[in-house]
Amino acid sequence: MSYKVVVRGLGEIEAEQGQKLVLALECNGIDVSHRCGGNARCTTCRVKFHSPEPPMGDAERQSLEEDGVLGEFRLSCQIRVDQPMDIEVLMRASEKGWDPGVEVEP
């Protein structure tokens, strides 16, 4: 099963159920940053939801709380696609002038 993900300003993509959002974006040509490789440490894979958000896991919550940014954005490396989504990518590697980051494990 797949879900439609609207990526504001960049179009629509299809993402497989259970796929990490960061990988769904990257597989569809959207250069979202993920400097730490999907380990919820660097907070560069930022997305903003314009639809209901999926539940937040402990690793994501802890990382965002430590950085004092809980509630400002979500981490696409910690989100599994389980519903249609409407998001905005807040940190694209091409806009920062760096490569996206190390490979993210599925």
C-alpha positions, 0 to 999 in steps of 0.5 A: 500500500502507498500513500500520497505525500504532498510536499509543499512547493515541490509537488506530490510523491507516493510513499510506501506504507512503513517507509521512513519519510526521509527516504520517501522524499529522497527516493523521489528526488527531494534533497532533504538533509539528513546529516546524522544518517537518520539517528535523530541527532542532527535535526537537519531532516526537518519537516513541517506538517500541514496535515495531522501529524503521526505520533512522535517516538521517544528518540525524536521527542528527546532530540527535539526537547534537548535542542529546545525546538519541540513543537517547531518541526518534526524529524523526517528520519523518525517518521514512518509513512502510515497515512496521507501527508501534507508537509513542507521540507524545511532544510534542503541540502541544495539550499544549504550548499552541502550533500544530504548526509550519510545513507539512512537505513530503511 
